[in-house]
Amino acid sequence: MTETAHQSTPELNDGGPQSSISNDITVLKDFCSSNADFFASDSSENGQRLYISFMALIDAIDGLYPRLIEIEKRVKEFDFDEDTPGNGYRSYISVFQLALKYAIDLNQKIMWRRSSLLFRKTVLTKEIESCSHLLSSLEVCFKNLQTILSWSKDGNLFVQDRPFEELISVCQDINQYCFYGRSLGFQFCDSLKNVLQFIALSMAIFSEAYYSQGSLISKATNSFMTTTKYITDPEQRAKRIVNISQSADVDFCKSFWFLSESELMNQLPSVVCPSVAVSKLIIIAPEPLVLNIGGKDVEIPVPTAHIGPKPVQVRLISYHVREGMLGTKNKSPLEPPAKGLIIHCHGGGFVAQSSKSHEPYLRDWAKMLDIPILSIDYSLAPEAPFPRALEEVFYAYCWALKNHNFLGSDGERIIGVGDSAGANLLLAATLKCINSGVPTPHGVFAAYVPTLVKFAPSPARLLCMMDPLLPFGFLMRCLKAYACPPELLAANNSAMLYPSDTESFEEISESDLAELQAHKSPVSEASDTLTYGSLNSHMDDLNEKDVTSAEIEKSQKYMADIVQNFVLGRDYLGSLFSRTYHYKVPNKGESDTDTEGTRISQANGASSTSSTLDNSFQTRLSGFVSTIKGHFSKMLGERGLSSSEKILESDKPDSLWDELCFPVPNDPYLSPYCASDDDLKKFPPTKILTVELDPCLDDCVMFAKRLKSVGNDVSLDILPGLPHGFLNFSLISKDAHEGSKLCVQRMKELLQLDKDLFKPK
């Protein structure tokens, strides 16, 4: 046997996390040495590949560990406080520790099986190679972290005063493929690993359908073949995902994330979520709004940026039907108005999702808090970039402030709640309240919020290089779609038409509310419960390049077919959704009598039923069969790759850096972190929650530190093992559900409710 020498591991203080890492490194090196010695004399191709991989693991650790020690010496400088240790540097140390455990488990498995006749040398060769690439990439990450650390000043996690070429150098040389292949999701909690792997697989499969050309049959055949390829070949999946994240445009991001609005997903809240008495859409007419503040009238402007005056859509969710609520004229019994109201803004990178896609956890919150929730469906970028969404959130908040009695609340405590992009909008809306003389919310709860919307490297932002939900390319394109100055987007938007949506909805105007106050209902029983639709879907402009409702339906159809044929039948996914999906329209008197599915049928009758059938799988299947004859000859020909597909199939991803070169104003309404000290002093009590592996972790830490520095009432929670956007998985992951319960506890504190619902361990 050939002896394998390796460097000794530097010793650290006993008893702390460093000591644990040091012990793990010693164990891993011993395992790698043992395995390398075993395969050194194996002259087969796989034997030599195994030997090289074990040696590469040792080299990567020897190169990485001294960098980790140097970084660890300064991590405390960047924490929020002693009781809340957390920042991007600490996150990478945790990632390294998890990677060590992953490598130890794999090495141990090989040691146990290497002498067996059933040893799967080919499979385990690929696994250990992937593991060695993972540690090598982490070594590059720590090298870049050292660079960022050398640029950091006074505990500031953001780097903003360096030339652009230097900034991009810290992430240009990272090999991302290893993070999206066999080791995908290694850094997250066990209850979410399968879910994240399924999402990554879905992204790769969906991209094939999205970019494919030819007939429906050729698309279906291609989808079947690529589905098999991505399931059986993690390396191909990794290459596809990385190339998608760096090459696909924002329309792809929108279409993929809009899958959560599909027919199947729209039924999930009624199946797996707690029943609520009210889940209805309300359309706020775009008309002048006046608030009387301390005897003085304050005029609230109608949102007009980019797309002109349009209605604002909101969703009211309540566990009980309460006195004064819209549409409760003939309801009984009625609960008294709640003493609180939650104004909610959903996440989605400013470009996707809605209150409907976030309804599962909102229903859970409505039940646990027993407080009405008003979720705002703001217009999405790039059709409606900054500041359109902010204008709508501010307008809807002021409308709710004036009309809280119609939402089942006495308005005693009104708080703002948001996640990700929605939390950014709520923080900005709070600043707008401060500068407009409008009462701020009584408290703000923000989950994993980006507070500095510009390309400014930080250690946590490098985590998007390995994030399956928020890849680097997706993050930057979403920020560009929302924050890019309007004049730079003028060429793309000049030809866009924005027809009024007012004819598609019955609106709630000020005059309507006045009549309601006088006990005269100008609308039907179901008029404020509306057919689901996005206000920024332009049905009259089907040829636009931007994602319209037709394109969303197209993307949903692709994925629905794939899920129906190739995914839902798989056993390992069936375990995620073990409940039987029987969608039942509740009878009168049952708990969901005011939910959307029931009320739409009451309001629209036969026309609603017809519309539903038009979108059903049966109708789509009939259309598919009717086109087989016409498309049969096309499927026999070979289909060439489109330009987009050529990029996505390439071994080297396209460069993002030209796209990142766009100016972003230091506007506090865009980046709340840039707000003045005077404005931050007027902020209401603020509770921020984020996760250790969130690319926006440093945004949360730095904004919390700014609020703390001006004497504001602020708290920060940092949860381990969960990804950005974990609230969307709270019904299928125990760990995510525990995180959601902590969110509820923080909201209870802002609402000044007494009962403790969650006690941190």
URRADA-V645015 format. One line per field, one symbol per residue. ss: DSSP state (H for helix, E for strand, C for the rest). psi: psi as a letter, one per 40 degrees, with the letter a starting at -180 (. if undefined). A space follows every 10 residues. Layout:
ss=???
psi=???
//
This chain:
ss=CCCCCCCCCC CCCCCCHHHH HHHHHHHHHH HHHHHHHHHC CCCCHHHHHH HHHHHHHHHH HHHHHHHHHH HHCCHHHHCC ECCECCCHHH HHHHHHHHHH HHHHHHHHHH HHHCCCCCCC HHHHHHHHHH HHHHHHHHHH HHHHHHHHHH HCCCCCCCCC CCCHHHHHHH HHCCCCHHHH CCCCCCCCCH HHHHHHHHHH HHHHHHHHHH HCCCCHHHHH HHHHHHHHHH HHCHHHHHHH HHHHHHHCCH HHHHHHHHHH HCHHHHHHHH HHCCCCCEEE EEEECCCCEE EEECCEEEEE CCCCCCCCCC CEEEEEEECC CECCCCCCCC CCCCECCEEE EEEEECCCCC CCCCCCCCHH HHHHHHHHHC CEEEEEECCC CCCCCCCHHH HHHHHHHHHH HHCHHHHCEE EEEEEEEEEC HHHHHHHHHH HHHHHHCCCC CCEEEEECCC CCCCCCCCCH HHHHHCCCCC CHHHHHHHHH HHHCCHHHHH HHHCCCCCCC CHHHCCCECH HHHHHHHCCC CCCCCCCCCC CCCCCCCCCC CCCCCCCCHH HHHHHHHHHH HHHHHHHCCC HHHHCCCCCC CCCCCCCCCC CCCECHHHHH HHHHHHHHHH HHHHCCHHHH HHHHHHHHHH HHHHHHCCCC CCHHHHHHHC CCCCCCHHHH CCCCCCCCCC CHHHCCHHHH HCCCEEEEEE ECCCCCHHHH HHHHHHHHHC CCCEEEEEEC CCCCCHHHHC CCCHHHHHHH HHHHHHHHHH HCCCCCCCCC C
psi=ihihiiiihh iihidadddd dddddddddd dddddddded eheidddddd dddddddddd dddddddddd dddedddeid ideghhiddd dddddddddd dddddddddd ddedeidehg dddddddddd dddddddddd dddddddddd eihfeheihe fiiddddede edehheddee bdehedeiid eedddddddd dddddddddd eiiaiddddd dddddddddd degddddddd dddddediid dddddddede eiddddedde deiihidhgi ihhhigiihh hhhfehhhhh ihhehdeihi ihhihhhhdi hiheihefde iiihiiiiei hhhihiaffe eiiaddeedd dddddddddf hihhhhgiii iedgihfddd dddddddddd ddfddeefie edhhihhiib dddddddddd ddddeeehhi ieihhhhghh eggighiidd dedeeehedg iddddddddd ddehhddded ddedehigii edeeihihid dddddddefh heiidedehi hhihefhgde geeidihidd dddddddddd dddddeddeh ddddddgeih ghhhhiihei dfdeiddddd dddebddddd ddddeidddd ddddddeddd edddediihi hiddddddei ehiiieddde giihighddd gddeiidddd deiihhhhha idfheedddd ddddddddde eihiihhhii eiiheddeee eehddddddd dddddddddd efidhhdhhi .
//
